[in-house]
Amino acid sequence: QVQLVESGGGLVQAGGSLRLSCTASGGAFSTLNMGWFRQAPGKEREFVAAVSRRFDVTNYKDSVKGRFTISRDSAKNTVYLQMNSLKPEDTAVYCCAATQGGNYAYTRGSEYNFWGQGTQVTVSS
């Protein structure tokens, strides 16, 4: 059973940066396609970014392109989400997800089998 633990959330002013981390255990990291999703109060969960298990495919939500970067470190079994130029509308609980199927940067939550508990990101104006 794959377990995911996120960290790195917090409170930041608009225009600031945060780096989220998600560390996986219980499964071979090289088999995991990883994604980040977020859910703001009163809104549905939405896709943010994803990276394939071979790190050769990435996908991003349009509104974060050019501001967010997803990466992975196999030596640390960790995927990162570097978030720059943060905006108040980025405020949400951010969760990482993993799936062992294929090699792709999946964008739908239904394609992921494992989920972390989430970390709060709050961007003040």
N, C-alpha and C positions, 0 to 999 in steps of 0.2 A: 504494500500500500504506500503510495507516494504521499509524502507530507510536505506542505509548503508553508514557509513562515516569512512574512513580509516585515520590513522595518524601514525607517527613514522618513516617515511622514512627520508632519508638524505644521506650525503656523508660520507663514511667510508673507511679506508684503508683495503687492503686485509688482511685477518686473523682476522678482527674485527667482532663486533656483532651489531645487531640492533634488536629491537622488534617492530613489526607492530601490530597495534590494529585496530579492525573494530567493531564499535558499531552499533547495529541494533535498529530501532524504527519503530513503526507502525504495529507491529505484535508480537504475542507471541513468545519469543525467544526459548522456549522449543519445538516449532514446526519446527524450522529452522535447516536444515542440512547446514553446512557452508563450503566454500572452498576458497582457495587462488589461483589466477592465475597471470601470469606475461607476459608482452610483451616488448621485446627489440626492438630498432629501426630496421626497415626493416625485422622483423621476425613476425611470427604468434604468437598469444596468446597461452600460454602453461600452463598446469596444474602444480601446485606446491604441494599443500597439501589440505586435506579435513578432516572434522570430522563430524560424525553423530550427530543427534540432541540429542541422549541420551549419547553422548560422549563414546560410546562403540566400535566404529569403526573409525580407521584413515587410510588414504592412503597418500603416498608421491611419488613424482617424484623420480626416482632412483638416480638422481645426487644430491639430497638434503638429502637423507636418512643419518641419523647420524649427520647431521649438523643443520637441521631445525626441530622445534617442534611446532605442532599446539595444541592449547588448547582453552578452553572456560570457561567463568565465567558467570553463569546464573544470579548471583546477579547484575552484571553490564551490562548484555545484550551484552557482548563483546567476540569476538574471537581474539586470539593472534597468531602471527607467530614469534617465537623466532628463529632468524637466527644467527648462529655462524660460525666461520671459513669461512667468506665470501670470495668469489672469484670475480675477475673482470667479469667473465661470468654470475654472478648473477645480474649484472646491468640491470634494467628494471623498468617499471611501474608496480607496484603490485596492483591488485584489489581483493577485496573480493566479494564473491557471496553467495547467499542464495537460498534455495528451500525448499518448505514445503511438498514435496512428500516423503513418507516412512521414513525409518530410515537407512541411509547409507552415507558413505563418497564418494560422487559421484566425478568422475574424468573428466567428459566431460563437457565442457562449455554449451552445449545444454541442459543439465539437470538442469540448474539453471535459475530461473525466475527473480532474482533481483541482481543488480550489483551496486557497489560503483564507485566513480569517479577515484579512484586510487591514489597511492602515489609513488613518485619517489625514487628509491634506486640506488645509484651510488657507485660502489666499485672501488677504484683506486689501481693501481698496484704499 
